[in-house]
Amino acid sequence: MIPRVAVLDDYQNVARSFAAWERLNGRAELTIFPDHVADEDALVERLAPFAAVALMRERTPLPRRVLERLPNLKLVTTSGMWNAAVDLAACEERGIVVSGTQTGGGGTAQVTWALILALAQQITVIDRDIREGRWQTGVGDELAGKTLGLIGLGRVGAKVARVAPAFDMKVIAWSTNMTADAAAACGATRVERDELLARADFVSIHLVLGPRSRGLLGRAELALMKPTAYLINTSRGPIVDEAALIDVLQRRSIAGAGLDVFDVEPLPLDHPLRTLPNTVLTPHIGYISKASYTIFYGQMLEDIEAWLDGAPMRRILSGIVPDKLAQAPNL
């Protein structure tokens, strides 16, 4: 029997168009799943026959308790060179090779500015109004003279900062280890977190989710923001206390929010964020684009081919770097 390969969570049903999967014909049986399975028992049942699984980072978790129920699994390939949703230690113990890909370009920074501009100009509201027969129902605001507050000034945050001068905006920034010199190199002024929240007209988050950043902005922190200010989150949902955010949006304690990430993804159909008029919501598109999909799926395919060939693999995540993988035994 030839090995079976699964591509998971192809939400947009586009995986086939971004890689030459036909190269696996005769070598592996490919199945691409467009739907997401959250229930672990259902996930195990789905994946049980597969020897290789291709993941879009953090869409489907593979914790130890799931991996231990997948004895046929030999390869996990994921977009990006890290995936917090995969238990690498468990993979290594079970001899499962885990490989990654390079990442795309500036998609997250681009979506950040799309959300800022949509909120400032009320784009989503007036687009709906004009389609329903209304004309000039709202008044947008200019960005000139406004203050952009960046929580995090790494690769993405720095790109966001570099755009702000084009709109004559001031930029202030904060993160735990940020120095004044590092901020200045990106055209920003370093301030403390609470000062940033109190001063900024747009607060944009650009941090990696971890123990220090989880729940970083809760009720007390959101209460510091101006009632005319907007919150932008294109990093990870749990960095912001979701219940607290919903509360301030419902009470109009802040003007609105632009969100590309959520605690639970896909966002449940009955989620209250879907009904709030002062939000602009996008479905975690900062991570994906035509350019990034070409890299992700193309290199996933390369990794699967290398695994099938028993060839050395270049992008190993799990620490298992075999000189020569066996030619598909016990598949």
ChimeraX attribute file (.defattr): number of C-alpha atoms within 10 A of each C-alpha:
attribute: neighborCount
match mode: 1-to-1
recipient: residues
	/A:1	8
	/A:2	11
	/A:3	21
	/A:4	19
	/A:5	23
	/A:6	20
	/A:7	21
	/A:8	21
	/A:9	20
	/A:10	17
	/A:11	12
	/A:12	8
	/A:13	12
	/A:14	14
	/A:15	22
	/A:16	13
	/A:17	11
	/A:18	16
	/A:19	19
	/A:20	13
	/A:21	17
	/A:22	12
	/A:23	12
	/A:24	15
	/A:25	9
	/A:26	9
	/A:27	15
	/A:28	20
	/A:29	14
	/A:30	17
	/A:31	13
	/A:32	17
	/A:33	15
	/A:34	15
	/A:35	12
	/A:36	15
	/A:37	16
	/A:38	13
	/A:39	8
	/A:40	15
	/A:41	11
	/A:42	11
	/A:43	16
	/A:44	18
	/A:45	11
	/A:46	13
	/A:47	21
	/A:48	15
	/A:49	17
	/A:50	21
	/A:51	23
	/A:52	27
	/A:53	23
	/A:54	25
	/A:55	26
	/A:56	21
	/A:57	21
	/A:58	15
	/A:59	18
	/A:60	18
	/A:61	18
	/A:62	23
	/A:63	17
	/A:64	15
	/A:65	12
	/A:66	17
	/A:67	21
	/A:68	14
	/A:69	14
	/A:70	17
	/A:71	13
	/A:72	18
	/A:73	25
	/A:74	21
	/A:75	22
	/A:76	25
	/A:77	30
	/A:78	27
	/A:79	24
	/A:80	22
	/A:81	16
	/A:82	18
	/A:83	21
	/A:84	13
	/A:85	13
	/A:86	23
	/A:87	18
	/A:88	22
	/A:89	14
	/A:90	18
	/A:91	25
	/A:92	15
	/A:93	10
	/A:94	16
	/A:95	14
	/A:96	22
	/A:97	24
	/A:98	30
	/A:99	28
	/A:100	26
	/A:101	23
	/A:102	15
	/A:103	17
	/A:104	19
	/A:105	14
	/A:106	18
	/A:107	17
	/A:108	24
	/A:109	21
	/A:110	16
	/A:111	23
	/A:112	25
	/A:113	17
	/A:114	15
	/A:115	26
	/A:116	22
	/A:117	17
	/A:118	17
	/A:119	25
	/A:120	17
	/A:121	17
	/A:122	20
	/A:123	17
	/A:124	16
	/A:125	17
	/A:126	18
	/A:127	13
	/A:128	11
	/A:129	15
	/A:130	12
	/A:131	9
	/A:132	9
	/A:133	7
	/A:134	11
	/A:135	11
	/A:136	9
	/A:137	10
	/A:138	12
	/A:139	9
	/A:140	13
	/A:141	12
	/A:142	12
	/A:143	20
	/A:144	13
	/A:145	12
	/A:146	19
	/A:147	20
	/A:148	27
	/A:149	30
	/A:150	29
	/A:151	23
	/A:152	22
	/A:153	23
	/A:154	17
	/A:155	12
	/A:156	21
	/A:157	21
	/A:158	21
	/A:159	16
	/A:160	24
	/A:161	23
	/A:162	13
	/A:163	15
	/A:164	20
	/A:165	13
	/A:166	9
	/A:167	12
	/A:168	14
	/A:169	18
	/A:170	20
	/A:171	25
	/A:172	27
	/A:173	33
	/A:174	25
	/A:175	20
	/A:176	11
	/A:177	8
	/A:178	17
	/A:179	14
	/A:180	14
	/A:181	12
	/A:182	17
	/A:183	23
	/A:184	14
	/A:185	10
	/A:186	18
	/A:187	19
	/A:188	24
	/A:189	19
	/A:190	22
	/A:191	19
	/A:192	14
	/A:193	17
	/A:194	14
	/A:195	16
	/A:196	24
	/A:197	28
	/A:198	18
	/A:199	19
	/A:200	24
	/A:201	25
	/A:202	29
	/A:203	25
	/A:204	27
	/A:205	25
	/A:206	26
	/A:207	22
	/A:208	14
	/A:209	16
	/A:210	13
	/A:211	9
	/A:212	10
	/A:213	16
	/A:214	17
	/A:215	16
	/A:216	16
	/A:217	19
	/A:218	16
	/A:219	17
	/A:220	10
	/A:221	16
	/A:222	21
	/A:223	17
	/A:224	16
	/A:225	24
	/A:226	17
	/A:227	17
	/A:228	13
	/A:229	21
	/A:230	24
	/A:231	26
	/A:232	26
	/A:233	23
	/A:234	25
	/A:235	24
	/A:236	21
	/A:237	20
	/A:238	18
	/A:239	25
	/A:240	23
	/A:241	18
	/A:242	17
	/A:243	12
	/A:244	17
	/A:245	22
	/A:246	15
	/A:247	13
	/A:248	17
	/A:249	21
	/A:250	18
	/A:251	11
	/A:252	13
	/A:253	18
	/A:254	23
	/A:255	21
	/A:256	25
	/A:257	27
	/A:258	26
	/A:259	24
	/A:260	23
	/A:261	23
	/A:262	23
	/A:263	13
	/A:264	11
	/A:265	15
	/A:266	14
	/A:267	15
	/A:268	11
	/A:269	8
	/A:270	8
	/A:271	10
	/A:272	12
	/A:273	22
	/A:274	13
	/A:275	10
	/A:276	15
	/A:277	13
	/A:278	20
	/A:279	24
	/A:280	23
	/A:281	17
	/A:282	15
	/A:283	13
	/A:284	20
	/A:285	14
	/A:286	18
	/A:287	21
	/A:288	18
	/A:289	15
	/A:290	12
	/A:291	14
	/A:292	20
	/A:293	21
	/A:294	18
	/A:295	20
	/A:296	28
	/A:297	27
	/A:298	17
	/A:299	22
	/A:300	28
	/A:301	20
	/A:302	19
	/A:303	27
	/A:304	22
	/A:305	17
	/A:306	15
	/A:307	22
	/A:308	19
	/A:309	15
	/A:310	16
	/A:311	16
	/A:312	15
	/A:313	22
	/A:314	13
	/A:315	17
	/A:316	19
	/A:317	22
	/A:318	22
	/A:319	13
	/A:320	17
	/A:321	16
	/A:322	13
	/A:323	10
	/A:324	12
	/A:325	17
	/A:326	13
	/A:327	12
	/A:328	14
	/A:329	7
	/A:330	10
	/A:331	15
